[in-house]
């Protein structure tokens, strides 16, 4: 099925943001390992990759606004599922951590897990829709 | 809300994709409205009716008619 112009524009911009993110990760690793910089520059280099992710978020928001009402509803439902999964899993983890020694979880992995999970759930909801209509 | 979209589409030999393109929405949206899974906004309902050159109440009708007449009489 042919992709709409809005979808193509979204994909191009989103992938550009991801490429910039990877470049900044490389710059971050290089500068922190090899350069002797003052603390404030180290902090700046560490958080630098967040910028393209914020950009990607705004790209997604623009895309969301171009969706029709049903796809907006599906996207909203997927967010609800993802927030539920995140809240329940973090609550279960926290409850277990109070009583048992638990492995450390890096908070930096929460965002890609949430956004990636959201995208996956949207696809699952669309797939379920297609299955029901067949 | 029930509707006659599937019948109207079949009369014109339109696929869900064709109707979706005419309306400027996704095929999933047409599919969900057609199956009564999603109640369309007033704007989309008007757009659908206009595509078929019909009035909105010729395309959409409520799931259950409220039996208020008999209550008012008693």
N, CA and C atoms of all chains as a GROMACS GRO file, in nm:
protein
  624
    1UNK      N    1   0.084  -0.120   0.000
    1UNK     CA    2   0.000   0.000   0.000
    1UNK      C    3   0.088   0.125   0.000
    2UNK      N    4   0.056   0.222  -0.084
    2UNK     CA    5   0.137   0.343  -0.096
    2UNK      C    6   0.125   0.428   0.030
    3UNK      N    7   0.238   0.483   0.072
    3UNK     CA    8   0.238   0.568   0.189
    3UNK      C    9   0.196   0.710   0.150
    4UNK      N   10   0.127   0.777   0.242
    4UNK     CA   11   0.084   0.913   0.214
    4UNK      C   12   0.204   1.007   0.223
    5UNK      N   13   0.185   1.128   0.169
    5UNK     CA   14   0.293   1.228   0.170
    5UNK      C   15   0.332   1.262   0.315
    6UNK      N   16   0.230   1.272   0.401
    6UNK     CA   17   0.255   1.304   0.542
    6UNK      C   18   0.338   1.195   0.608
    7UNK      N   19   0.309   1.068   0.573
    7UNK     CA   20   0.383   0.956   0.630
    7UNK      C   21   0.529   0.957   0.585
    8UNK      N   22   0.550   0.987   0.454
    8UNK     CA   23   0.686   0.990   0.400
    8UNK      C   24   0.765   1.102   0.466
    9UNK      N   25   0.702   1.221   0.479
    9UNK     CA   26   0.769   1.335   0.543
    9UNK      C   27   0.805   1.301   0.687
   10UNK      N   28   0.708   1.236   0.757
   10UNK     CA   29   0.732   1.198   0.896
   10UNK      C   30   0.851   1.104   0.906
   11UNK      N   31   0.853   1.001   0.820
   11UNK     CA   32   0.961   0.901   0.825
   11UNK      C   33   1.097   0.966   0.798
   12UNK      N   34   1.100   1.056   0.696
   12UNK     CA   35   1.227   1.122   0.662
   12UNK      C   36   1.278   1.204   0.781
   13UNK      N   37   1.190   1.284   0.840
   13UNK     CA   38   1.231   1.370   0.952
   13UNK      C   39   1.270   1.287   1.074
   14UNK      N   40   1.190   1.183   1.101
   14UNK     CA   41   1.215   1.100   1.219
   14UNK      C   42   1.348   1.027   1.206
   15UNK      N   43   1.372   0.971   1.088
   15UNK     CA   44   1.498   0.899   1.066
   15UNK      C   45   1.618   0.994   1.072
   16UNK      N   46   1.599   1.118   1.022
   16UNK     CA   47   1.706   1.219   1.033
   16UNK      C   48   1.739   1.245   1.180
   17UNK      N   49   1.634   1.259   1.262
   17UNK     CA   50   1.653   1.282   1.406
   17UNK      C   51   1.730   1.166   1.469
   18UNK      N   52   1.698   1.044   1.426
   18UNK     CA   53   1.764   0.925   1.481
   18UNK      C   54   1.912   0.921   1.440
   19UNK      N   55   1.940   0.960   1.315
   19UNK     CA   56   2.079   0.963   1.268
   19UNK      C   57   2.158   1.068   1.348
   20UNK      N   58   2.097   1.185   1.369
   20UNK     CA   59   2.162   1.291   1.448
   20UNK      C   60   2.187   1.240   1.590
   21UNK      N   61   2.090   1.166   1.644
   21UNK     CA   62   2.105   1.108   1.779
   21UNK      C   63   2.228   1.018   1.785
   22UNK      N   64   2.240   0.928   1.687
   22UNK     CA   65   2.355   0.836   1.684
   22UNK      C   66   2.487   0.910   1.670
   23UNK      N   67   2.486   1.014   1.586
   23UNK     CA   68   2.607   1.095   1.569
   23UNK      C   69   2.648   1.160   1.701
   24UNK      N   70   2.548   1.213   1.772
   24UNK     CA   71   2.577   1.280   1.899
   24UNK      C   72   2.622   1.181   2.006
   25UNK      N   73   2.570   1.058   1.999
   25UNK     CA   74   2.616   0.953   2.092
   25UNK      C   75   2.766   0.926   2.066
   26UNK      N   76   2.801   0.922   1.938
   26UNK     CA   77   2.942   0.899   1.901
   26UNK      C   78   3.029   1.015   1.948
   27UNK      N   79   2.979   1.138   1.926
   27UNK     CA   80   3.053   1.257   1.970
   27UNK      C   81   3.068   1.257   2.122
   28UNK      N   82   2.960   1.219   2.190
   28UNK     CA   83   2.962   1.213   2.336
   28UNK      C   84   3.068   1.115   2.386
   29UNK      N   85   3.066   0.995   2.329
   29UNK     CA   86   3.162   0.891   2.371
   29UNK      C   87   3.306   0.936   2.343
   30UNK      N   88   3.325   0.993   2.224
   30UNK     CA   89   3.459   1.040   2.185
   30UNK      C   90   3.508   1.149   2.278
   31UNK      N   91   3.424   1.251   2.302
   31UNK     CA   92   3.468   1.366   2.383
   31UNK      C   93   3.490   1.328   2.530
   32UNK      N   94   3.404   1.240   2.583
   32UNK     CA   95   3.419   1.204   2.724
   32UNK      C   96   3.541   1.114   2.748
   33UNK      N   97   3.570   1.030   2.649
   33UNK     CA   98   3.682   0.936   2.665
   33UNK      C   99   3.816   1.000   2.632
   34UNK      N  100   3.820   1.081   2.527
   34UNK     CA  101   3.948   1.126   2.474
   34UNK      C  102   3.984   1.271   2.506
   35UNK      N  103   3.885   1.353   2.536
   35UNK     CA  104   3.916   1.494   2.561
   35UNK      C  105   3.912   1.524   2.710
   36UNK      N  106   3.998   1.612   2.750
   36UNK     CA  107   4.000   1.654   2.890
   36UNK      C  108   3.927   1.788   2.901
   37UNK      N  109   3.799   1.778   2.930
   37UNK     CA  110   3.715   1.900   2.927
   37UNK      C  111   3.674   1.939   3.068
   38UNK      N  112   3.637   2.067   3.088
   38UNK     CA  113   3.583   2.106   3.219
   38UNK      C  114   3.449   2.036   3.246
   39UNK      N  115   3.408   2.034   3.374
   39UNK     CA  116   3.289   1.959   3.415
   39UNK      C  117   3.165   2.002   3.337
   40UNK      N  118   3.146   2.133   3.322
   40UNK     CA  119   3.024   2.180   3.255
   40UNK      C  120   3.018   2.130   3.109
   41UNK      N  121   3.134   2.118   3.046
   41UNK     CA  122   3.137   2.066   2.907
   41UNK      C  123   3.109   1.916   2.905
   42UNK      N  124   3.158   1.847   3.008
   42UNK     CA  125   3.127   1.703   3.020
   42UNK      C  126   2.978   1.680   3.037
   43UNK      N  127   2.917   1.766   3.121
   43UNK     CA  128   2.771   1.756   3.143
   43UNK      C  129   2.698   1.784   3.012
   44UNK      N  130   2.740   1.890   2.943
   44UNK     CA  131   2.676   1.926   2.815
   44UNK      C  132   2.689   1.812   2.713
   45UNK      N  133   2.809   1.753   2.705
   45UNK     CA  134   2.831   1.644   2.610
   45UNK      C  135   2.747   1.522   2.647
   46UNK      N  136   2.727   1.500   2.778
   46UNK     CA  137   2.649   1.384   2.824
   46UNK      C  138   2.501   1.396   2.786
   47UNK      N  139   2.446   1.517   2.802
   47UNK     CA  140   2.302   1.534   2.776
   47UNK      C  141   2.273   1.578   2.632
   48UNK      N  142   2.378   1.601   2.554
   48UNK     CA  143   2.361   1.647   2.416
   48UNK      C  144   2.267   1.558   2.332
   49UNK      N  145   2.277   1.424   2.341
   49UNK     CA  146   2.190   1.338   2.258
   49UNK      C  147   2.041   1.351   2.288
   50UNK      N  148   2.007   1.418   2.399
   50UNK     CA  149   1.864   1.436   2.430
   50UNK      C  150   1.799   1.529   2.328
   51UNK      N  151   1.877   1.626   2.277
   51UNK     CA  152   1.822   1.726   2.184
   51UNK      C  153   1.751   1.664   2.063
   52UNK      N  154   1.816   1.572   1.988
   52UNK     CA  155   1.745   1.514   1.873
   52UNK      C  156   1.624   1.429   1.914
   53UNK      N  157   1.626   1.376   2.038
   53UNK     CA  158   1.512   1.299   2.084
   53UNK      C  159   1.392   1.390   2.110
   54UNK      N  160   1.421   1.510   2.165
   54UNK     CA  161   1.314   1.609   2.185
   54UNK      C  162   1.260   1.650   2.048
   55UNK      N  163   1.353   1.669   1.953
   55UNK     CA  164   1.313   1.703   1.815
   55UNK      C  165   1.222   1.592   1.758
   56UNK      N  166   1.262   1.466   1.780
   56UNK     CA  167   1.181   1.352   1.732
   56UNK      C  168   1.042   1.352   1.796
   57UNK      N  169   1.037   1.392   1.922
   57UNK     CA  170   0.908   1.399   1.991
   57UNK      C  171   0.816   1.501   1.922
   58UNK      N  172   0.873   1.617   1.888
   58UNK     CA  173   0.792   1.720   1.821
   58UNK      C  174   0.753   1.676   1.678
   59UNK      N  175   0.841   1.600   1.613
   59UNK     CA  176   0.809   1.546   1.480
   59UNK      C  177   0.688   1.451   1.493
   60UNK      N  178   0.692   1.367   1.598
   60UNK     CA  179   0.581   1.273   1.620
   60UNK      C  180   0.452   1.349   1.651
   61UNK      N  181   0.464   1.455   1.730
   61UNK     CA  182   0.345   1.534   1.764
   61UNK      C  183   0.283   1.595   1.638
   62UNK      N  184   0.366   1.646   1.549
   62UNK     CA  185   0.318   1.702   1.423
   62UNK      C  186   0.246   1.594   1.342
   63UNK      N  187   0.305   1.475   1.339
   63UNK     CA  188   0.245   1.362   1.267
   63UNK      C  189   0.110   1.325   1.330
   64UNK      N  190   0.106   1.323   1.464
   64UNK     CA  191  -0.018   1.288   1.536
   64UNK      C  192  -0.131   1.383   1.495
   65UNK      N  193  -0.098   1.510   1.480
   65UNK     CA  194  -0.200   1.610   1.447
   65UNK      C  195  -0.255   1.593   1.306
   66UNK      N  196  -0.180   1.524   1.219
   66UNK     CA  197  -0.228   1.502   1.083
   66UNK      C  198  -0.311   1.374   1.071
   67UNK      N  199  -0.312   1.294   1.178
   67UNK     CA  200  -0.387   1.167   1.173
   67UNK      C  201  -0.537   1.193   1.171
   68UNK      N  202  -0.612   1.097   1.115
   68UNK     CA  203  -0.758   1.111   1.122
   68UNK      C  204  -0.806   1.072   1.262
   69UNK      N  205  -0.935   1.097   1.287
   69UNK     CA  206  -0.986   1.081   1.423
   69UNK      C  207  -0.974   0.938   1.476
   70UNK      N  208  -0.988   0.839   1.388
   70UNK     CA  209  -0.980   0.701   1.436
   70UNK      C  210  -0.837   0.663   1.472
   71UNK      N  211  -0.741   0.704   1.387
   71UNK     CA  212  -0.601   0.673   1.416
   71UNK      C  213  -0.554   0.749   1.541
   72UNK      N  214  -0.610   0.868   1.563
   72UNK     CA  215  -0.579   0.941   1.687
   72UNK      C  216  -0.629   0.862   1.808
   73UNK      N  217  -0.750   0.806   1.793
   73UNK     CA  218  -0.807   0.727   1.902
   73UNK      C  219  -0.722   0.603   1.929
   74UNK      N  220  -0.677   0.537   1.822
   74UNK     CA  221  -0.592   0.418   1.838
   74UNK      C  222  -0.459   0.453   1.904
   75UNK      N  223  -0.401   0.567   1.861
   75UNK     CA  224  -0.274   0.612   1.918
   75UNK      C  225  -0.291   0.643   2.067
   76UNK      N  226  -0.403   0.705   2.100
   76UNK     CA  227  -0.434   0.736   2.240
   76UNK      C  228  -0.450   0.608   2.322
   77UNK      N  229  -0.519   0.509   2.265
   77UNK     CA  230  -0.538   0.382   2.335
   77UNK      C  231  -0.403   0.313   2.359
   78UNK      N  232  -0.316   0.323   2.257
   78UNK     CA  233  -0.182   0.262   2.270
   78UNK      C  234  -0.104   0.329   2.383
   79UNK      N  235  -0.118   0.462   2.395
   79UNK     CA  236  -0.049   0.533   2.504
   79UNK      C  237  -0.102   0.486   2.639
   80UNK      N  238  -0.233   0.466   2.646
   80UNK     CA  239  -0.295   0.419   2.770
   80UNK      C  240  -0.238   0.282   2.808
   81UNK      N  241  -0.228   0.192   2.710
   81UNK     CA  242  -0.170   0.060   2.734
   81UNK      C  243  -0.026   0.073   2.784
   82UNK      N  244   0.050   0.162   2.718
   82UNK     CA  245   0.192   0.175   2.751
   82UNK      C  246   0.210   0.236   2.889
   83UNK      N  247   0.129   0.336   2.921
   83UNK     CA  248   0.138   0.398   3.055
   83UNK      C  249   0.101   0.293   3.161
   84UNK      N  250  -0.002   0.214   3.132
   84UNK     CA  251  -0.043   0.107   3.224
   84UNK      C  252   0.070   0.008   3.246
   85UNK      N  253   0.131  -0.036   3.135
   85UNK     CA  254   0.242  -0.132   3.145
   85UNK      C  255   0.357  -0.075   3.225
   86UNK      N  256   0.392   0.052   3.196
   86UNK     CA  257   0.504   0.116   3.265
   86UNK      C  258   0.476   0.130   3.414
   87UNK      N  259   0.356   0.180   3.446
   87UNK     CA  260   0.320   0.203   3.587
   87UNK      C  261   0.314   0.071   3.664
   88UNK      N  262   0.250  -0.029   3.608
   88UNK     CA  263   0.237  -0.156   3.680
   88UNK      C  264   0.372  -0.226   3.694
   89UNK      N  265   0.453  -0.222   3.586
   89UNK     CA  266   0.583  -0.290   3.595
   89UNK      C  267   0.674  -0.219   3.694
   90UNK      N  268   0.672  -0.083   3.695
   90UNK     CA  269   0.758  -0.011   3.790
   90UNK      C  270   0.708  -0.030   3.934
   91UNK      N  271   0.577  -0.041   3.950
   91UNK     CA  272   0.521  -0.064   4.084
   91UNK      C  273   0.559  -0.203   4.134
   92UNK      N  274   0.547  -0.302   4.045
   92UNK     CA  275   0.585  -0.440   4.082
   92UNK      C  276   0.734  -0.445   4.117
   93UNK      N  277   0.815  -0.377   4.033
   93UNK     CA  278   0.960  -0.374   4.058
   93UNK      C  279   0.988  -0.309   4.194
   94UNK      N  280   0.923  -0.196   4.220
   94UNK     CA  281   0.943  -0.124   4.346
   94UNK      C  282   0.903  -0.208   4.466
   95UNK      N  283   0.789  -0.278   4.454
   95UNK     CA  284   0.742  -0.364   4.564
   95UNK      C  285   0.842  -0.476   4.591
   96UNK      N  286   0.892  -0.536   4.482
   96UNK     CA  287   0.990  -0.645   4.497
   96UNK      C  288   1.121  -0.592   4.556
   97UNK      N  289   1.160  -0.470   4.510
   97UNK     CA  290   1.286  -0.411   4.556
   97UNK      C  291   1.284  -0.379   4.705
   98UNK      N  292   1.164  -0.358   4.760
   98UNK     CA  293   1.153  -0.331   4.904
   98UNK      C  294   1.183  -0.456   4.986
   99UNK      N  295   1.158  -0.572   4.927
   99UNK     CA  296   1.172  -0.697   5.003
   99UNK      C  297   1.290  -0.784   4.960
  100UNK      N  298   1.329  -0.770   4.832
  100UNK     CA  299   1.436  -0.857   4.779
  100UNK      C  300   1.542  -0.773   4.708
  101UNK      N  301   1.665  -0.826   4.702
  101UNK     CA  302   1.767  -0.756   4.622
  101UNK      C  303   1.732  -0.770   4.474
  102UNK      N  304   1.723  -0.657   4.406
  102UNK     CA  305   1.680  -0.659   4.265
  102UNK      C  306   1.791  -0.604   4.176
  103UNK      N  307   1.799  -0.650   4.051
  103UNK     CA  308   1.900  -0.594   3.960
  103UNK      C  309   1.872  -0.447   3.931
  104UNK      N  310   1.979  -0.370   3.911
  104UNK     CA  311   1.962  -0.227   3.882
  104UNK      C  312   1.905  -0.207   3.742
  105UNK      N  313   1.816  -0.110   3.730
  105UNK     CA  314   1.761  -0.077   3.598
  105UNK      C  315   1.801   0.066   3.567
  106UNK      N  316   1.869   0.085   3.454
  106UNK     CA  317   1.911   0.220   3.413
  106UNK      C  318   1.789   0.296   3.361
  107UNK      N  319   1.762   0.412   3.422
  107UNK     CA  320   1.643   0.490   3.383
  107UNK      C  321   1.649   0.540   3.239
  108UNK      N  322   1.771   0.545   3.183
  108UNK     CA  323   1.785   0.591   3.043
  108UNK      C  324   1.713   0.497   2.946
  109UNK      N  325   1.690   0.373   2.990
  109UNK     CA  326   1.624   0.276   2.900
  109UNK      C  327   1.472   0.287   2.903
  110UNK      N  328   1.421   0.366   2.998
  110UNK     CA  329   1.274   0.376   3.010
  110UNK      C  330   1.214   0.444   2.886
  111UNK      N  331   1.274   0.555   2.845
  111UNK     CA  332   1.216   0.629   2.732
  111UNK      C  333   1.213   0.549   2.603
  112UNK      N  334   1.326   0.490   2.558
  112UNK     CA  335   1.316   0.409   2.435
  112UNK      C  336   1.219   0.293   2.451
  113UNK      N  337   1.211   0.236   2.572
  113UNK     CA  338   1.119   0.124   2.594
  113UNK      C  339   0.974   0.172   2.579
  114UNK      N  340   0.945   0.291   2.634
  114UNK     CA  341   0.808   0.343   2.628
  114UNK      C  342   0.770   0.380   2.484
  115UNK      N  343   0.858   0.455   2.416
  115UNK     CA  344   0.825   0.498   2.280
  115UNK      C  345   0.822   0.380   2.184
  116UNK      N  346   0.920   0.290   2.200
  116UNK     CA  347   0.922   0.171   2.115
  116UNK      C  348   0.801   0.083   2.141
  117UNK      N  349   0.770   0.066   2.269
  117UNK     CA  350   0.652  -0.015   2.307
  117UNK      C  351   0.524   0.046   2.254
  118UNK      N  352   0.516   0.179   2.259
  118UNK     CA  353   0.397   0.247   2.208
  118UNK      C  354   0.378   0.221   2.059
  119UNK      N  355   0.489   0.234   1.984
  119UNK     CA  356   0.482   0.208   1.839
  119UNK      C  357   0.437   0.066   1.810
  120UNK      N  358   0.488  -0.027   1.890
  120UNK     CA  359   0.454  -0.168   1.872
  120UNK      C  360   0.305  -0.191   1.902
  121UNK      N  361   0.255  -0.129   2.007
  121UNK     CA  362   0.114  -0.148   2.045
  121UNK      C  363   0.022  -0.088   1.939
  122UNK      N  364   0.060   0.028   1.882
  122UNK     CA  365  -0.020   0.087   1.774
  122UNK      C  366  -0.031  -0.013   1.659
  123UNK      N  367   0.083  -0.074   1.622
  123UNK     CA  368   0.083  -0.172   1.512
  123UNK      C  369  -0.003  -0.292   1.547
  124UNK      N  370   0.002  -0.335   1.674
  124UNK     CA  371  -0.080  -0.449   1.717
  124UNK      C  372  -0.229  -0.416   1.708
  125UNK      N  373  -0.265  -0.295   1.748
  125UNK     CA  374  -0.406  -0.254   1.744
  125UNK      C  375  -0.455  -0.248   1.599
  126UNK      N  376  -0.370  -0.195   1.509
  126UNK     CA  377  -0.406  -0.188   1.366
  126UNK      C  378  -0.419  -0.330   1.310
  127UNK      N  379  -0.326  -0.417   1.349
  127UNK     CA  380  -0.329  -0.557   1.302
  127UNK      C  381  -0.457  -0.626   1.351
  128UNK      N  382  -0.492  -0.605   1.478
  128UNK     CA  383  -0.614  -0.664   1.533
  128UNK      C  384  -0.737  -0.616   1.457
  129UNK      N  385  -0.736  -0.487   1.424
  129UNK     CA  386  -0.844  -0.428   1.346
  129UNK      C  387  -0.859  -0.497   1.211
  130UNK      N  388  -0.744  -0.516   1.144
  130UNK     CA  389  -0.746  -0.581   1.013
  130UNK      C  390  -0.794  -0.724   1.022
  131UNK      N  391  -0.752  -0.793   1.130
  131UNK     CA  392  -0.794  -0.932   1.150
  131UNK      C  393  -0.945  -0.941   1.170
  132UNK      N  394  -0.999  -0.847   1.248
  132UNK     CA  395  -1.143  -0.848   1.276
  132UNK      C  396  -1.226  -0.820   1.152
  133UNK      N  397  -1.168  -0.740   1.061
  133UNK     CA  398  -1.245  -0.703   0.941
  133UNK      C  399  -1.241  -0.811   0.834
  134UNK      N  400  -1.145  -0.907   0.846
  134UNK     CA  401  -1.136  -1.015   0.746
  134UNK      C  402  -1.235  -1.128   0.775
  135UNK      N  403  -2.371   0.316   1.678
  135UNK     CA  404  -2.449   0.371   1.567
  135UNK      C  405  -2.434   0.281   1.444
  136UNK      N  406  -2.549   0.243   1.387
  136UNK     CA  407  -2.544   0.159   1.267
  136UNK      C  408  -2.534   0.247   1.142
  137UNK      N  409  -2.497   0.184   1.032
  137UNK     CA  410  -2.486   0.262   0.908
  137UNK      C  411  -2.501   0.172   0.786
  138UNK      N  412  -2.516   0.236   0.671
  138UNK     CA  413  -2.533   0.162   0.545
  138UNK      C  414  -2.411   0.177   0.454
  139UNK      N  415  -2.299   0.207   0.512
  139UNK     CA  416  -2.180   0.238   0.429
  139UNK      C  417  -2.140   0.120   0.342
  140UNK      N  418  -2.143  -0.001   0.399
  140UNK     CA  419  -2.101  -0.120   0.324
  140UNK      C  420  -2.189  -0.139   0.199
  141UNK      N  421  -2.320  -0.122   0.218
  141UNK     CA  422  -2.415  -0.137   0.107
  141UNK      C  423  -2.391  -0.028   0.002
  142UNK      N  424  -2.376   0.095   0.051
  142UNK     CA  425  -2.356   0.208  -0.041
  142UNK      C  426  -2.225   0.194  -0.118
  143UNK      N  427  -2.126   0.141  -0.050
  143UNK     CA  428  -1.997   0.116  -0.117
  143UNK      C  429  -2.012   0.011  -0.226
  144UNK      N  430  -2.082  -0.096  -0.189
  144UNK     CA  431  -2.101  -0.208  -0.283
  144UNK      C  432  -2.178  -0.161  -0.407
  145UNK      N  433  -2.277  -0.074  -0.386
  145UNK     CA  434  -2.356  -0.022  -0.500
  145UNK      C  435  -2.267   0.053  -0.600
  146UNK      N  436  -2.165   0.117  -0.547
  146UNK     CA  437  -2.075   0.196  -0.634
  146UNK      C  438  -1.948   0.118  -0.669
  147UNK      N  439  -1.939  -0.005  -0.616
  147UNK     CA  440  -1.821  -0.090  -0.640
  147UNK      C  441  -1.693  -0.023  -0.590
  148UNK      N  442  -1.704   0.038  -0.473
  148UNK     CA  443  -1.589   0.105  -0.412
  148UNK      C  444  -1.529   0.014  -0.304
  149UNK      N  445  -1.398   0.014  -0.296
  149UNK     CA  446  -1.332  -0.056  -0.185
  149UNK      C  447  -1.325   0.041  -0.066
  150UNK      N  448  -1.289  -0.014   0.049
  150UNK     CA  449  -1.272   0.073   0.167
  150UNK      C  450  -1.161   0.175   0.140
  151UNK      N  451  -1.057   0.132   0.069
  151UNK     CA  452  -0.945   0.219   0.038
  151UNK      C  453  -0.990   0.336  -0.050
  152UNK      N  454  -1.076   0.305  -0.149
  152UNK     CA  455  -1.126   0.411  -0.239
  152UNK      C  456  -1.203   0.516  -0.160
  153UNK      N  457  -1.293   0.467  -0.073
  153UNK     CA  458  -1.372   0.559   0.008
  153UNK      C  459  -1.281   0.640   0.102
  154UNK      N  460  -1.182   0.572   0.159
  154UNK     CA  461  -1.089   0.640   0.250
  154UNK      C  462  -1.015   0.753   0.178
  155UNK      N  463  -0.974   0.725   0.055
  155UNK     CA  464  -0.903   0.828  -0.022
  155UNK      C  465  -0.994   0.946  -0.053
  156UNK      N  466  -1.120   0.916  -0.086
  156UNK     CA  467  -1.216   1.023  -0.115
  156UNK      C  468  -1.239   1.111   0.008
  157UNK      N  469  -1.238   1.045   0.125
  157UNK     CA  470  -1.265   1.118   0.249
  157UNK      C  471  -1.140   1.182   0.310
  158UNK      N  472  -1.024   1.136   0.265
  158UNK     CA  473  -0.899   1.186   0.323
  158UNK      C  474  -0.872   1.130   0.460
  159UNK      N  475  -0.916   1.005   0.484
  159UNK     CA  476  -0.887   0.938   0.611
  159UNK      C  477  -0.821   0.803   0.581
  160UNK      N  478  -0.781   0.732   0.688
  160UNK     CA  479  -0.717   0.602   0.669
  160UNK      C  480  -0.822   0.495   0.638
  161UNK      N  481  -0.777   0.384   0.578
  161UNK     CA  482  -0.869   0.273   0.552
  161UNK      C  483  -0.920   0.216   0.684
  162UNK      N  484  -0.834   0.218   0.786
  162UNK     CA  485  -0.875   0.168   0.918
  162UNK      C  486  -0.994   0.247   0.972
  163UNK      N  487  -0.994   0.378   0.945
  163UNK     CA  488  -1.104   0.463   0.993
  163UNK      C  489  -1.235   0.423   0.925
  164UNK      N  490  -1.229   0.404   0.793
  164UNK     CA  491  -1.349   0.364   0.718
  164UNK      C  492  -1.398   0.229   0.769
  165UNK      N  493  -1.304   0.137   0.788
  165UNK     CA  494  -1.338   0.002   0.836
  165UNK      C  495  -1.405   0.008   0.973
  166UNK      N  496  -1.350   0.090   1.063
  166UNK     CA  497  -1.404   0.099   1.199
  166UNK      C  498  -1.543   0.162   1.201
  167UNK      N  499  -1.562   0.265   1.118
  167UNK     CA  500  -1.694   0.331   1.111
  167UNK      C  501  -1.795   0.234   1.051
  168UNK      N  502  -1.755   0.168   0.944
  168UNK     CA  503  -1.844   0.076   0.872
  168UNK      C  504  -1.893  -0.036   0.964
  169UNK      N  505  -1.803  -0.087   1.048
  169UNK     CA  506  -1.840  -0.197   1.137
  169UNK      C  507  -1.907  -0.150   1.266
  170UNK      N  508  -1.924  -0.019   1.278
  170UNK     CA  509  -1.989   0.036   1.398
  170UNK      C  510  -1.897   0.033   1.520
  171UNK      N  511  -1.768   0.014   1.496
  171UNK     CA  512  -1.672   0.010   1.606
  171UNK      C  513  -1.636   0.150   1.652
  172UNK      N  514  -1.646   0.244   1.560
  172UNK     CA  515  -1.611   0.382   1.591
  172UNK      C  516  -1.722   0.475   1.543
  173UNK      N  517  -1.777   0.553   1.634
  173UNK     CA  518  -1.878   0.653   1.595
  173UNK      C  519  -1.805   0.774   1.537
  174UNK      N  520  -1.834   0.808   1.412
  174UNK     CA  521  -1.759   0.919   1.350
  174UNK      C  522  -1.798   1.054   1.411
  175UNK      N  523  -1.709   1.150   1.398
  175UNK     CA  524  -1.743   1.286   1.438
  175UNK      C  525  -1.852   1.336   1.344
  176UNK      N  526  -1.917   1.443   1.383
  176UNK     CA  527  -2.024   1.499   1.300
  176UNK      C  528  -1.970   1.539   1.163
  177UNK      N  529  -1.850   1.596   1.162
  177UNK     CA  530  -1.787   1.638   1.036
  177UNK      C  531  -1.765   1.520   0.943
  178UNK      N  532  -1.709   1.410   0.999
  178UNK     CA  533  -1.682   1.291   0.916
  178UNK      C  534  -1.813   1.229   0.868
  179UNK      N  535  -1.913   1.227   0.956
  179UNK     CA  536  -2.043   1.171   0.918
  179UNK      C  537  -2.103   1.252   0.802
  180UNK      N  538  -2.092   1.384   0.809
  180UNK     CA  539  -2.142   1.470   0.700
  180UNK      C  540  -2.062   1.444   0.572
  181UNK      N  541  -1.931   1.430   0.587
  181UNK     CA  542  -1.846   1.404   0.470
  181UNK      C  543  -1.885   1.273   0.402
  182UNK      N  544  -1.909   1.170   0.484
  182UNK     CA  545  -1.947   1.039   0.428
  182UNK      C  546  -2.081   1.051   0.355
  183UNK      N  547  -2.177   1.118   0.419
  183UNK     CA  548  -2.309   1.134   0.356
  183UNK      C  549  -2.295   1.213   0.225
  184UNK      N  550  -2.213   1.317   0.225
  184UNK     CA  551  -2.195   1.399   0.104
  184UNK      C  552  -2.134   1.319  -0.010
  185UNK      N  553  -2.039   1.231   0.023
  185UNK     CA  554  -1.974   1.149  -0.079
  185UNK      C  555  -2.079   1.066  -0.154
  186UNK      N  556  -2.178   1.015  -0.078
  186UNK     CA  557  -2.282   0.931  -0.139
  186UNK      C  558  -2.403   1.013  -0.187
  187UNK      N  559  -2.393   1.145  -0.179
  187UNK     CA  560  -2.503   1.235  -0.216
  187UNK      C  561  -2.632   1.202  -0.142
  188UNK      N  562  -2.617   1.175  -0.014
  188UNK     CA  563  -2.733   1.141   0.069
  188UNK      C  564  -2.736   1.231   0.192
  189UNK      N  565  -2.850   1.226   0.261
  189UNK     CA  566  -2.857   1.299   0.388
  189UNK      C  567  -2.791   1.213   0.496
  190UNK      N  568  -2.748   1.279   0.602
  190UNK     CA  569  -2.675   1.207   0.706
  190UNK      C  570  -2.760   1.095   0.768
  191UNK      N  571  -2.892   1.119   0.781
  191UNK     CA  572  -2.976   1.015   0.843
  191UNK      C  573  -3.019   0.907   0.743
  192UNK      N  574  -2.977   0.922   0.617
  192UNK     CA  575  -2.996   0.812   0.522
  192UNK      C  576  -2.879   0.712   0.530
  193UNK      N  577  -2.772   0.757   0.590
  193UNK     CA  578  -2.652   0.672   0.600
  193UNK      C  579  -2.637   0.616   0.742
  194UNK      N  580  -2.661   0.701   0.841
  194UNK     CA  581  -2.643   0.660   0.981
  194UNK      C  582  -2.778   0.657   1.053
  195UNK      N  583  -2.792   0.559   1.139
  195UNK     CA  584  -2.912   0.556   1.222
  195UNK      C  585  -2.877   0.493   1.357
  196UNK      N  586  -2.953   0.529   1.463
  196UNK     CA  587  -2.914   0.482   1.597
  196UNK      C  588  -2.928   0.331   1.613
  197UNK      N  589  -2.852   0.279   1.707
  197UNK     CA  590  -2.851   0.134   1.736
  197UNK      C  591  -2.990   0.088   1.780
  198UNK      N  592  -3.045   0.159   1.879
  198UNK     CA  593  -3.179   0.124   1.929
  198UNK      C  594  -3.263   0.250   1.931
  199UNK      N  595  -3.385   0.239   1.878
  199UNK     CA  596  -3.473   0.356   1.882
  199UNK      C  597  -3.533   0.365   2.022
  200UNK      N  598  -3.519   0.482   2.085
  200UNK     CA  599  -3.572   0.498   2.219
  200UNK      C  600  -3.724   0.496   2.214
  201UNK      N  601  -3.785   0.419   2.302
  201UNK     CA  602  -3.931   0.404   2.303
  201UNK      C  603  -3.992   0.510   2.394
  202UNK      N  604  -3.976   0.636   2.356
  202UNK     CA  605  -4.025   0.745   2.442
  202UNK      C  606  -4.170   0.780   2.413
  203UNK      N  607  -4.216   0.751   2.289
  203UNK     CA  608  -4.354   0.788   2.251
  203UNK      C  609  -4.457   0.722   2.342
  204UNK      N  610  -4.439   0.591   2.364
  204UNK     CA  611  -4.536   0.518   2.446
  204UNK      C  612  -4.533   0.566   2.590
  205UNK      N  613  -4.414   0.605   2.637
  205UNK     CA  614  -4.404   0.657   2.774
  205UNK      C  615  -4.476   0.790   2.789
  206UNK      N  616  -4.466   0.872   2.685
  206UNK     CA  617  -4.530   1.004   2.690
  206UNK      C  618  -4.682   0.992   2.689
  207UNK      N  619  -4.732   0.890   2.614
  207UNK     CA  620  -4.877   0.872   2.604
  207UNK      C  621  -4.938   0.828   2.735
  208UNK      N  622  -4.866   0.743   2.812
  208UNK     CA  623  -4.922   0.684   2.934
  208UNK      C  624  -4.924   0.783   3.050
   0.00000   0.00000   0.00000
